[in-house]
Amino acid sequence: MVDPVPRTDCRVITTVLYTAGREISDTVTTLGAGVDGSVRRIDTAYNNQGLAYLYTSYADTAGTQIVNQVENIYTGLDQLAFQYQAAASPGSGEF
């Protein structure tokens, strides 16, 4: 499912949901004047329990230029135990 949402600051965000209704991708397809476009897309991955465990931010709408990634580690009781973050080296294009 794709749900374009016009915003008051002249951005257009396209949200992609999978069959369970969970958001898997959020993409800014159009930027308004003065809006920072350093992150254009955020993808979310889910574990077997349906908990969001991996968030990946991209500099482009295609999802090829990773700028940041956050991983959640849960306990056996589905409680957040650890959270790790990694960011791309500025200007290197390497993650």
C-alpha positions, -999 to +999 in steps of 0.1 A: +000+000+000+013+034-009-001+065+009+011+099-004+006+125+024+009+162+015+023+182+043+019+219+051+056+226+045+052+215+008+068+180+013+052+149-001+058+117+018+050+083+004+045+056+030+047+019+021+030-006+044+031-044+042+002-067+047+002-066+085-001-028+083+034-021+095+053+007+079+083-006+059+093+025+040+088+063+043+100+084+014+101+122+009+095+124-028+091+162-031+109+188-009+095+222-001+115+254-001+139+255+029+133+218+038+165+199+046+168+169+023+198+151+039+175+122+047+150+113+019+139+078+029+137+057+061+131+019+059+120-003+089+126-040+092+108-063+117+118-094+136+098-126+139+079-112+168+068-082+147+090-057+165+108-030+146+145-040+149+163-021+121+158+015+109+179+026+079+180+062+067+190+070+031+201+102+014+182+093-018+147+081-025+159+048-042+174+036-009+210+032-022+229+058-001+228+048+035+235+077+060+224+061+093+213+028+107+198+020+141+194-016+154+173-026+183+181-058+203+152-072+224+150-095+254+130-127+253+102-107+268+102-083+238+117-055+259+144-033+243+177-044+258+203-026+235+203-001+207+232+004+183+237+032+158+261+035+129+265+065+106+282+067+072+315+085+071+309+121+058+317+123+021+329+087+019+298+071+006+309+041+028+287+027+055 
